[in-house]
Amino acid sequence: MKENELNYYEKIGNWEFSHIKRKTEYLTNWNYYEKIRENVNEKSLCLDIGTGGGENVLKKYPQVSMTIATDFSPEMIKTAKKNAKEYPQRNVKFAQMDSLNMTFPDGLFDLVSARHTVIDAKQIYRVLSDEGVLVIEGVDQKDCWSLKETFKRGQAYHDKKAISQIDYEDIQNAGFRSIEKVEIRVNEYYETVDDLVALLVKTPILDDFSEEDNSNFSHSSKIEKDLLDEYVRKNTTEKGILLERVLYGIVAKK
């Protein structure tokens, strides 16, 4: 992770979106936490990388023996430890660590989960036990494509290869024996323009963030009003302002 990208997440400090008013319509029958649940039991030791402020791992992760949750941002981990006080029954330990330079012993974890974060498939393969499982949910290149086309920029907008394909090939090259990859389509409907803007200023959807060349990352809170108005005009429905999400899911077995 580059220094300017780290500064971006340090400034955010959490990954909480509950204040944003939106409705979600799932078009693909694939659920990240269900896939985790299918591959663990009460004795499993799990690793969640890129955990952010820990909101999801505390609220949605299945009960296992222990989950170690890491993030590169010290500010995110500070938030996660604070959030953990509200969930004393959850056996989750938070630690600051770069997921691209992990220091865990070989074969330690039964499952590694990674949601909306960068991965190093070879390192994940190393820290997984025999028969261990990797579960990923990521933001793909075509995510929010109409919005990116309106602004002529955005996360992975100029990439030559889809993020999902990059991850798939890296996982394949790492030595995983079984890999399932699916495209996940979700429609989100935002109640007001302010709700949509609240999402855009807190995520890198409109930022120049390239999975192929992380040095191109730049963050700007500037959202041109004329372009935003154009997008809202074209995508306002009776359900709200439509944002078409395109994600990907991967389940890989060692």
N, C-alpha and C positions, 0 to 999 in steps of 0.2 A: 504494500500500500504506500502510495506517494505521500510526501509530507503535506502537500496542499489538500489532498483528499482527507487525511487524518484531521487537519484543522477544521475541515467542513463538518465532520461528524462530532468533533469536540465541541463545536459551537452549538450543534443541535442538542446534544446532551441526553436525549431520550428518543425512543421510537414509539411514542404514544400518539394515536390518531383518533381516540374516542370522541374528541370534541368536534370532529368533522362530521357534518350531517350528510349521509349518503345511504343509498340502497344498493345492495349487491345482488346480481343475478348470475348464478353459476351455470355456464353452458357446457362444461366438461365434468364428467363424473370421476374426479381424481382429487383426493384430499390429502394434503401433506401430513397432517397429524394422524390421520387414519393409517397412512402407510408406515409411519413410525410405530404406531400401536400394534400393527400386524407383525412387526419384526422384533418385539421386545417382550420381556416378562418381568415379574417382580424381582428377579435376580440380576437383571441386565445393568451393566455399567455403560453409560452413554456420554457422548461428547457433543455439545451444541456449539458450533463455531459461528462467529459473527452475530452473537446473541443480542447486540444492542443494549437497551436498558433492561433486558430480561423479562419484559412484559409478557411475551408469548410463551417462553419456556416455563414461566411460573403459572400461567393461567391455563395453558393448553396441552402441555407435555404430559404423556401418560406416567403413571406411578411406576417407578423402577427403583432398583437398589440405590443408585445415585446418578445424578447428572452433573457433569462439570461443564460449565458454560463460559465461553471465552469471547473476548472482543479486543480489537487492537486499540480502541480508544479508552484511555483511563477515565475520561468523564462519563462514558457509557457504563463502565463497570461500577463507578461510584453511584450512578443512578440505579443500577441493577441491585446492588447491595442494599440500597435504601428501600427499593421495592420489595426485596425478599423479606423484610421485617413484617410485611402484611400477610405473608404466606409461611408461617413457622412450621407448618406440617409438610412442606415440600423439601425434599432432600436434594437441594441444588446448591452447588458451590460455584462462585463466580471468580474468575481470574483474568487479569489483563494479559493477553498474548497475541502475537501476530500469527494468524492461521497459516501464513506462508512460511513460517519458521517455528514450527511447533517443537517443544522440548519433551514431550511425553515419551515414555518407554514404548518399545515395539509391542504390538499385539495386546494393548491394554484394554481397548474398548470393544464392546459387543455391537455398538451402533454409533455412527457419526451422522449428525444432521447439520445441514447448512441451508439456510433460507435467505435468499436475496443478499448473498455475499460471495466474495471471490474464494476459490479453493485451489489447493495444490493436491491433485489426485494421488500422486506418488506418496506424499506425506500421509494422507488419509489412509491409503492402503497399508502403509507401514504401521500405523498405530491401531489398526483394526485387528481383532483376533481372527483366528481361522473361522471361516463361515460368517464373519462379520458383515454388516450391511451399511451402506451409505445411502442416505435419503436427502435429495436436493429439491428445493423449489427455487426457481430463478426468474428474473425478469428478462424476457427475450427481446431481440432486436426490434420486432414489429410491435412491441408494447406501445400503446398510445400513439399509434402511427399517424392518425389524422391530425393530432395535436402537433407532433413533430414536423409533419409536412407543412402545417400552417406557419410554424416558426422557423422552418428550415434548419433545425438543430435538435439536439437531444441525445440522451443516453444511447450509445452505440449507433447513432443515426448514420454515421459515415463508415461503419465497419464493413469490411468485405465479406465477413463470415458471421453467421448468427452465433450469439453467445451460447445457445443450447448446443450447437454443433461443436464449438470449441470445448465445452465441458465434456461432451460425449466422447470426443476423440482423446482427450486427456485421460479420462477414466478408462477407456479401452486400452490405451498405451501403458497405463499403470499396472495392468494385469488382472483387472476384475473379470471374473468368468461369466457373469450374467448381468446384462444391463438392459433396463427397460426405460425408454424415454417417451414422454407424451407431451403434446401441446395442450396447454390449459387456456381456455378462453373464458373471460369474465367480463360482464358489463357492469360498470359502476355508474350510478346516477346521483349527481350532486345537487343538493337542494337549492343552493344559491351560488352565485359567482364567488362570493367570499369563501365558501367551503372548498371550491375547486382551487382557488388561489392558496388557501391554507395547506392543501396537499402539495402544490407545486413548489412553494417556498421551502418545504421541509424535506423534499426528496430530489434526487438528481435527474428527474424525468426530462427536464428541458436543458440539462447541463451537458457539456461536451465531455462525456465520460466514455472512454473506449476500453472495452475488454481486450482489444488487440494491442493497444499501446497506452498503458496507464499514464504515461507522461503527458498525454493530451488533456488530462482532467483539468477542468476549470469550473468554478462555481460563481454564479452571479444571481443575486436575488431580483435582478431586473426582469420584469415581465411586461413586454410592450403592450400597452392598453389596446391599441388598434388591432393587433393580431389576436389578442385574447377576445376582444369583442366579436371579431370575425368568426372565431372558433365557436363561441357561445351561440351566436346567431345560427350557425349551421347545425349545431348539435343539441339544441334544446328540444326536449320531448316532453310528453305529458308526465313522464316519470321523473324528469329532472334533466340536468346537463349530462349527456352521455360521454363517458370515457371508456373506450374499448381496450381492455387489458389483454395482453398476450403473454402468458407465463410458460414455463416448462417444468416438468417434473421428471426426476430420474431416481430410480431405485437400482442400485448396483450391489452385487454380492461378491464377496472375496472368494 
